């Protein structure tokens, strides 16, 4: 498999979405699949996004991360509260 024509990682921090801010750096890894799709993922929350470009993959990743935030924010069981508290050390609503 040929080497990708992009850096295998980027670091996101700050205002990354209209309604959310990343409070600490989050490393995003990239993989290129055989069909040309790019996968953006992290090794902390195990979220991923995909797209035909790096920008599409990161946008999809951030959409998944914000959906995860909304999902666990709405649950009141002990495991969800723990996950949400940890997520908030990285991501918070503006």
BADREN-310252 format. One record per residue: residue in three letters; chain; residue number from 1; x negated, y, z of N, C-alpha, C in turn. Coordinates in nm, 4 decimals. Example, Ala and Ser with C-alpha at 12.3 -4.5 7.8 and 13.67 -1.06 7.14 Angstrom:
// BADREN-310252
{'ALA' 'A' 1 {-1.3190 -0.5690 0.7800} {-1.2300 -0.4500 0.7800} {-1.3200 -0.3300 0.7800}}
{'SER' 'A' 2 {-1.2850 -0.2250 0.7080} {-1.3670 -0.1060 0.7140} {-1.2900 0.0030 0.7870}}
This chain:
// BADREN-310252
{'UNK' 'A' 1 {-0.0853 -0.1185 0.0000} {0.0000 0.0000 0.0000} {-0.0890 0.1236 0.0000}}
{'UNK' 'A' 2 {-0.0635 0.2194 -0.0872} {-0.1477 0.3395 -0.0929} {-0.1269 0.4268 0.0310}}
{'UNK' 'A' 3 {-0.2282 0.5073 0.0611} {-0.2174 0.5980 0.1734} {-0.1159 0.7079 0.1424}}
{'UNK' 'A' 4 {-0.0395 0.7506 0.2438} {0.0583 0.8569 0.2188} {-0.0118 0.9883 0.1878}}
{'UNK' 'A' 5 {0.0583 1.0757 0.1187} {0.0018 1.2052 0.0815} {0.0383 1.3120 0.1839}}
{'UNK' 'A' 6 {0.0611 1.2723 0.3073} {0.0971 1.3664 0.4134} {0.0332 1.3186 0.5436}}
{'UNK' 'A' 7 {0.0307 1.4078 0.6423} {-0.0226 1.3712 0.7730} {0.0724 1.2725 0.8395}}
{'UNK' 'A' 8 {0.0195 1.1733 0.9092} {0.1050 1.0719 0.9699} {0.1797 1.1197 1.0943}}
{'UNK' 'A' 9 {0.1483 1.2408 1.1449} {0.2144 1.2928 1.2648} {0.2271 1.4436 1.2584}}
{'UNK' 'A' 10 {0.3282 1.4956 1.3286} {0.3398 1.6379 1.3572} {0.3847 1.6496 1.5022}}
{'UNK' 'A' 11 {0.3638 1.7658 1.5594} {0.4086 1.7925 1.6961} {0.5148 1.9014 1.6894}}
{'UNK' 'A' 12 {0.6299 1.8735 1.7498} {0.7383 1.9703 1.7550} {0.7469 2.0290 1.8954}}
{'UNK' 'A' 13 {0.7764 2.1586 1.9034} {0.7982 2.2263 2.0319} {0.8725 2.3568 2.0039}}
{'UNK' 'A' 14 {0.9484 2.4027 2.1015} {1.0182 2.5305 2.0880} {1.1557 2.5140 2.0271}}
{'UNK' 'A' 15 {1.2006 2.6199 1.9597} {1.3341 2.6227 1.8997} {1.3351 2.5410 1.7714}}
{'UNK' 'A' 16 {1.3779 2.4177 1.7824} {1.3767 2.3276 1.6682} {1.5153 2.3073 1.6091}}
{'UNK' 'A' 17 {1.6163 2.3417 1.6850} {1.7541 2.3317 1.6397} {1.8289 2.4567 1.6827}}
{'UNK' 'A' 18 {1.9405 2.4829 1.6174} {2.0189 2.6023 1.6489} {2.0605 2.6059 1.7959}}
{'UNK' 'A' 19 {2.0947 2.4906 1.8520} {2.1481 2.4874 1.9881} {2.0525 2.4273 2.0914}}
{'UNK' 'A' 20 {1.9333 2.3850 2.0493} {1.8418 2.3160 2.1406} {1.7002 2.3711 2.1316}}
{'UNK' 'A' 21 {1.6294 2.3586 2.2430} {1.4880 2.3946 2.2517} {1.4102 2.2761 2.3066}}
{'UNK' 'A' 22 {1.2966 2.2463 2.2448} {1.2050 2.1461 2.2989} {1.1130 2.2167 2.3971}}
{'UNK' 'A' 23 {1.1144 2.1718 2.5226} {1.0381 2.2366 2.6286} {0.8927 2.1925 2.6332}}
{'UNK' 'A' 24 {0.8653 2.0742 2.5835} {0.7272 2.0253 2.5791} {0.7032 1.9561 2.4455}}
{'UNK' 'A' 25 {0.5783 1.9420 2.4070} {0.5476 1.8839 2.2759} {0.6044 1.7428 2.2600}}
{'UNK' 'A' 26 {0.6561 1.7178 2.1415} {0.7087 1.5858 2.1062} {0.6430 1.5439 1.9749}}
{'UNK' 'A' 27 {0.5661 1.4356 1.9796} {0.4934 1.3871 1.8614} {0.5893 1.3065 1.7745}}
{'UNK' 'A' 28 {0.5962 1.3432 1.6475} {0.6786 1.2737 1.5492} {0.5853 1.2007 1.4534}}
{'UNK' 'A' 29 {0.6069 1.0710 1.4395} {0.5286 0.9872 1.3492} {0.6031 0.9702 1.2175}}
{'UNK' 'A' 30 {0.5280 0.9614 1.1087} {0.5872 0.9407 0.9774} {0.5391 0.8097 0.9171}}
{'UNK' 'A' 31 {0.6309 0.7419 0.8508} {0.5978 0.6224 0.7719} {0.6653 0.6384 0.6368}}
{'UNK' 'A' 32 {0.5985 0.5946 0.5325} {0.6613 0.5940 0.4016} {0.6983 0.4511 0.3669}}
{'UNK' 'A' 33 {0.8239 0.4314 0.3330} {0.8737 0.2985 0.2975} {0.8568 0.2748 0.1481}}
{'UNK' 'A' 34 {0.8636 0.1480 0.1092} {0.8436 0.1114 -0.0310} {0.9400 0.1820 -0.1250}}
{'UNK' 'A' 35 {1.0633 0.2022 -0.0808} {1.1630 0.2656 -0.1673} {1.1475 0.4172 -0.1744}}
{'UNK' 'A' 36 {1.0385 0.4710 -0.1156} {1.0113 0.6139 -0.1225} {1.0674 0.6941 -0.0067}}
{'UNK' 'A' 37 {1.1451 0.6306 0.0768} {1.2004 0.7007 0.1934} {1.0909 0.7228 0.2978}}
{'UNK' 'A' 38 {1.1042 0.8336 0.3693} {1.0132 0.8649 0.4782} {1.0905 0.8508 0.6088}}
{'UNK' 'A' 39 {1.0293 0.7838 0.7048} {1.0884 0.7643 0.8365} {1.0131 0.8529 0.9350}}
{'UNK' 'A' 40 {1.0871 0.9347 1.0112} {1.0304 1.0169 1.1185} {1.0794 0.9566 1.2497}}
{'UNK' 'A' 41 {0.9871 0.9287 1.3420} {1.0274 0.8668 1.4685} {0.9379 0.9141 1.5823}}
{'UNK' 'A' 42 {0.9837 0.8884 1.7046} {0.9028 0.9199 1.8218} {0.8847 0.7935 1.9051}}
{'UNK' 'A' 43 {0.7894 0.7982 1.9962} {0.7617 0.6830 2.0816} {0.8036 0.7084 2.2260}}
{'UNK' 'A' 44 {0.8879 0.8093 2.2477} {0.9365 0.8401 2.3819} {1.0836 0.8035 2.3944}}
{'UNK' 'A' 45 {1.1649 0.8522 2.3001} {1.3092 0.8263 2.3046} {1.3519 0.7214 2.2025}}
{'UNK' 'A' 46 {1.2596 0.6788 2.1169} {1.2839 0.5767 2.0154} {1.3964 0.6170 1.9194}}
{'UNK' 'A' 47 {1.3998 0.7442 1.8865} {1.4934 0.7963 1.7871} {1.4209 0.7968 1.6525}}
{'UNK' 'A' 48 {1.4987 0.7998 1.5450} {1.4365 0.8098 1.4124} {1.5286 0.8847 1.3177}}
{'UNK' 'A' 49 {1.4711 0.9323 1.2109} {1.5443 0.9954 1.1023} {1.4802 0.9525 0.9723}}
{'UNK' 'A' 50 {1.5532 0.9686 0.8642} {1.4969 0.9297 0.7348} {1.5353 1.0307 0.6287}}
{'UNK' 'A' 51 {1.4556 1.0351 0.5239} {1.4813 1.1264 0.4141} {1.3845 1.1018 0.3006}}
{'UNK' 'A' 52 {1.4076 1.1716 0.1919} {1.3188 1.1599 0.0764} {1.1986 1.2523 0.0882}}
{'UNK' 'A' 53 {1.2066 1.3513 0.1796} {1.0950 1.4427 0.2051} {1.0681 1.4457 0.3556}}
{'UNK' 'A' 54 {0.9539 1.5014 0.3931} {0.9227 1.5164 0.5353} {1.0279 1.6015 0.6048}}
{'UNK' 'A' 55 {1.0680 1.7112 0.5387} {1.1660 1.8017 0.5982} {1.3000 1.7322 0.6205}}
{'UNK' 'A' 56 {1.3450 1.6542 0.5233} {1.4714 1.5801 0.5391} {1.4613 1.4801 0.6534}}
{'UNK' 'A' 57 {1.3488 1.4116 0.6632} {1.3303 1.3114 0.7682} {1.3300 1.3772 0.9062}}
{'UNK' 'A' 58 {1.2632 1.4922 0.9197} {1.2602 1.5626 1.0483} {1.3985 1.6160 1.0821}}
{'UNK' 'A' 59 {1.4690 1.6713 0.9847} {1.6063 1.7204 1.0102} {1.6959 1.6070 1.0576}}
{'UNK' 'A' 60 {1.6860 1.4929 0.9923} {1.7672 1.3772 1.0311} {1.7269 1.3282 1.1702}}
{'UNK' 'A' 61 {1.5980 1.3270 1.1989} {1.5488 1.2895 1.3317} {1.6071 1.3825 1.4380}}
{'UNK' 'A' 62 {1.5991 1.5131 1.4157} {1.6493 1.6100 1.5133} {1.8004 1.5985 1.5314}}
{'UNK' 'A' 63 {1.8704 1.5678 1.4244} {2.0143 1.5443 1.4338} {2.0422 1.4228 1.5229}}
{'UNK' 'A' 64 {1.9662 1.3162 1.5050} {1.9815 1.1963 1.5888} {1.9514 1.2272 1.7347}}
{'UNK' 'A' 65 {1.8463 1.3058 1.7592} {1.8089 1.3402 1.8959} {1.9176 1.4241 1.9625}}
{'UNK' 'A' 66 {1.9754 1.5186 1.8901} {2.0817 1.6017 1.9485} {2.2091 1.5202 1.9722}}
{'UNK' 'A' 67 {2.2382 1.4245 1.8850} {2.3532 1.3354 1.9065} {2.3310 1.2477 2.0296}}
{'UNK' 'A' 68 {2.2087 1.2003 2.0477} {2.1735 1.1217 2.1656} {2.1945 1.2051 2.2922}}
{'UNK' 'A' 69 {2.1499 1.3297 2.2887} {2.1675 1.4214 2.4019} {2.3163 1.4331 2.4367}}
{'UNK' 'A' 70 {2.3985 1.4610 2.3370} {2.5426 1.4765 2.3599} {2.6063 1.3479 2.4120}}
{'UNK' 'A' 71 {2.5615 1.2354 2.3609} {2.6171 1.1069 2.4029} {2.5875 1.0778 2.5496}}
{'UNK' 'A' 72 {2.4608 1.0872 2.5891} {2.4300 1.0517 2.7278} {2.4708 1.1611 2.8261}}
{'UNK' 'A' 73 {2.4842 1.2853 2.7772} {2.5314 1.3944 2.8629} {2.6747 1.3676 2.9109}}
{'UNK' 'A' 74 {2.7522 1.2984 2.8292} {2.8939 1.2753 2.8588} {2.9194 1.1560 2.9507}}
{'UNK' 'A' 75 {2.8161 1.0812 2.9859} {2.8329 0.9634 3.0718} {2.7874 0.9932 3.2150}}
{'UNK' 'A' 76 {2.8578 0.9348 3.3106} {2.8267 0.9602 3.4512} {2.7733 0.8385 3.5251}}
{'UNK' 'A' 77 {2.7384 0.7318 3.4540} {2.6834 0.6140 3.5212} {2.5359 0.6386 3.5527}}
{'UNK' 'A' 78 {2.4842 0.5673 3.6513} {2.3472 0.5893 3.6993} {2.2409 0.5786 3.5893}}
{'UNK' 'A' 79 {2.2444 0.4756 3.5031} {2.1408 0.4696 3.3984} {2.1453 0.5909 3.3040}}
{'UNK' 'A' 80 {2.2650 0.6340 3.2656} {2.2777 0.7495 3.1754} {2.2293 0.8773 3.2420}}
{'UNK' 'A' 81 {2.2600 0.8933 3.3702} {2.2156 1.0126 3.4430} {2.0628 1.0170 3.4472}}
{'UNK' 'A' 82 {2.0003 0.9023 3.4715} {1.8541 0.8955 3.4713} {1.7946 0.9277 3.3353}}
{'UNK' 'A' 83 {1.8525 0.8698 3.2293} {1.8053 0.8974 3.0930} {1.8230 1.0443 3.0577}}
{'UNK' 'A' 84 {1.9384 1.0999 3.0954} {1.9670 1.2396 3.0636} {1.8705 1.3331 3.1368}}
{'UNK' 'A' 85 {1.8424 1.3029 3.2623} {1.7471 1.3855 3.3384} {1.6104 1.3843 3.2704}}
{'UNK' 'A' 86 {1.5671 1.2671 3.2256} {1.4382 1.2572 3.1573} {1.4419 1.3318 3.0238}}
{'UNK' 'A' 87 {1.5486 1.3149 2.9485} {1.5621 1.3844 2.8198} {1.5559 1.5350 2.8394}}
{'UNK' 'A' 88 {1.6172 1.5847 2.9465} {1.6173 1.7297 2.9708} {1.4800 1.7855 3.0051}}
{'UNK' 'A' 89 {1.3841 1.7011 3.0390} {1.2488 1.7513 3.0587} {1.1843 1.7867 2.9242}}
{'UNK' 'A' 90 {1.2431 1.7364 2.8163} {1.1975 1.7654 2.6803} {1.2915 1.8589 2.6055}}
{'UNK' 'A' 91 {1.4202 1.8315 2.6137} {1.5186 1.8993 2.5283} {1.6262 1.9620 2.6146}}
{'UNK' 'A' 92 {1.6558 2.0900 2.5896} {1.7641 2.1570 2.6616} {1.8443 2.2438 2.5672}}
{'UNK' 'A' 93 {1.9714 2.2597 2.6029} {2.0586 2.3500 2.5268} {2.0126 2.4942 2.5495}}
{'UNK' 'A' 94 {2.0297 2.5762 2.4476} {1.9958 2.7189 2.4598} {2.1038 2.7912 2.5370}}
